[in-house]
């Protein structure tokens, strides 16, 4: 064999050896030592709730739309359901819920919900006519307004189709800390007594 042929064979063998080493190196980078430890650690941390708490996702949450604090009926099959009444650190209380049309035709008489105060005209169709009453302190609270005079509440509710539910919220000044229950009223609906959380 000539020197030239020997160099070709050695060069080819070196290239094959390099490719094999590179393949093994890349394969080794893809997993852990035995491929089992990282998966076990990931599974154990995901399976256990943090801090030893309950595995239920709603265990520590505040009342949501699925909770019912009060339900009252209005005109033409409308039903108002309140799901939360939360006291916030900013000195106000937020009422959340929904209005459902259980009737068989579209409900269009939403104008009374706006209230009759001149200040709510800028809000247009809304639930700005809602009030909170503190029965212990004997004080009535009205929906808060922003600097443009618009209510801090749901706006734009002009009609509700048959079977449709419309979410609503309204923010009020918070009654004193000692007040645990308030009476919420939206025009055309009966008053509903609700417990304050927070």
C-alpha positions in Angstrom: 0.0 0.0 0.0 1.3 3.4 -0.9 1.6 6.2 1.6 -1.2 8.1 -0.3 -3.6 5.2 0.1 -2.7 4.8 3.8 -3.5 8.4 4.5 -6.9 8.1 2.8 -7.8 5.1 4.9 -6.7 6.7 8.1 -8.5 10.0 7.2 -11.8 8.0 6.6 -11.5 6.1 9.8 -10.9 9.3 11.8 -14.0 10.9 10.2 -16.1 7.9 11.1 -14.8 7.9 14.7 -15.5 11.7 14.9 -19.1 11.2 13.7 -19.7 8.4 16.2 -18.3 10.5 19.1 -20.4 13.4 18.1 -23.5 11.3 18.0 -22.9 9.8 21.4 -22.2 13.3 22.9 -25.4 14.7 21.5 -27.4 11.7 22.7 -26.0 12.2 26.2 -27.1 15.8 26.3 -30.7 15.0 25.8 -31.5 13.4 29.2 -30.5 12.9 32.8 -28.2 10.3 34.2 -30.7 7.5 33.8 -33.6 9.4 32.3 -35.8 8.8 35.4 -34.7 11.2 38.2 -35.9 14.5 36.6 -39.3 13.0 35.7 -39.8 11.7 39.2 -38.9 15.0 40.8 -41.3 16.8 38.4 -44.1 14.4 39.1 -43.8 14.6 42.9 -43.7 18.4 43.0 -46.7 18.7 40.6 -48.8 16.1 42.4 -48.5 17.7 45.8 -50.2 21.0 46.5 -47.9 23.7 47.7 -47.8 24.4 51.5 -49.7 21.2 52.3 -53.0 22.8 51.2 -56.0 21.2 49.6 -55.8 20.0 46.0 -59.0 21.8 45.2 -58.4 24.9 43.0 -61.2 26.9 44.6 -60.4 26.1 48.2 -59.0 29.5 49.1 -60.7 31.7 46.5 -63.3 34.4 47.3 -66.9 33.9 46.3 -67.3 33.5 42.5 -70.0 33.5 40.0 -71.0 29.9 41.0 -71.9 31.0 44.5 -75.3 32.5 45.3 -75.6 35.0 48.1 -79.1 36.1 47.1 -81.7 35.7 44.4 -84.6 38.1 43.7 -87.2 38.3 40.9 -88.1 41.3 38.8 -90.5 42.1 36.0 -91.3 39.8 33.1 -89.3 36.8 34.2 -86.0 38.6 35.1 -84.0 37.1 38.0 -81.2 38.9 39.7 -78.6 36.7 41.4 -75.8 38.1 43.6 -72.6 36.1 43.8 -70.3 38.3 45.8 -70.3 41.5 48.0 -66.6 42.2 48.6 -65.1 45.0 50.8 -62.0 46.4 49.2 -59.0 48.2 50.9 -59.8 51.3 48.9 -62.9 52.0 51.0 -65.5 50.7 48.7 -67.6 47.6 48.2 -68.2 45.7 44.9 -71.4 43.8 44.2 -71.1 41.1 41.5 -73.8 39.0 40.0 -76.0 38.4 37.0 -79.4 39.2 35.6 -81.2 36.4 33.7 -84.2 36.6 31.5 -86.2 33.5 32.3 -89.1 34.7 30.1 -89.9 33.7 26.6 -89.4 37.1 24.9 -86.7 39.7 24.9 -86.7 42.0 28.0 -86.3 45.6 27.0 -87.5 47.6 30.0 -84.0 48.3 31.4 -84.4 52.1 31.7 -85.5 52.0 35.3 -82.2 50.3 36.3 -80.4 53.6 35.4 -82.1 55.4 38.2 -83.6 58.9 38.1 -80.6 61.0 39.3 -79.4 63.6 36.9 -75.8 62.6 37.6 -76.3 59.2 36.0 -77.3 60.6 32.6 -73.7 60.2 31.3 -73.8 56.5 32.1 -76.7 55.8 29.7 -78.2 52.4 30.0 -76.7 50.9 33.1 -77.3 49.6 36.6 -76.5 53.0 38.1 -79.8 53.2 39.9 -78.8 50.4 42.3 -78.5 51.2 46.0 -77.0 49.7 49.2 -78.6 50.2 52.5 -76.9 49.7 55.9 -79.8 48.7 58.1 -77.8 49.1 61.3 -76.3 52.5 60.5 -79.5 53.5 58.7 -77.7 54.9 55.7 -78.2 54.5 52.0 -75.3 54.3 49.5 -75.4 55.1 45.8 -73.2 53.8 43.0 -69.8 55.5 42.8 -69.1 57.8 39.8 -65.8 58.5 38.0 -64.5 62.0 37.2 -66.6 62.1 34.0 -69.8 61.3 35.9 -70.1 57.8 34.6 -71.0 55.1 37.1 -68.6 52.5 38.3 -71.0 49.8 37.3 -72.1 47.7 34.3 -73.2 49.9 31.4 -74.8 49.3 28.0 -77.5 46.8 29.0 -80.3 47.8 26.7 -82.1 44.4 26.4 -81.7 40.8 27.5 -82.8 38.0 25.1 -85.0 35.1 26.4 -82.8 32.7 28.3 -79.8 35.0 28.3 -77.8 35.9 31.4 -76.0 39.3 31.7 -73.2 39.7 34.3 -73.3 43.0 36.3 -71.2 44.8 38.9 -71.7 47.9 40.9 -69.3 49.7 43.3 -70.4 51.7 46.4 -68.7 53.5 49.3 -68.1 50.9 52.0 -70.2 51.0 55.1 -68.4 51.0 58.5 -66.2 47.9 59.3 -68.7 46.6 61.8 -71.4 46.3 59.2 -71.6 42.6 58.1 -74.8 42.7 56.0 -76.3 45.2 53.6 -79.5 45.3 51.5 -78.9 45.6 47.8 -81.7 46.9 45.5 -81.9 47.5 41.8 -85.0 49.2 40.6 -87.8 46.8 39.5 -86.3 44.0 41.8 -87.0 43.3 45.4 -84.3 44.1 47.9 -81.8 41.4 48.6 -79.9 41.0 51.9 -76.3 40.0 51.3 -73.3 39.3 53.6 -70.1 41.3 53.0 -66.8 39.4 52.6 -63.4 40.9 53.2 
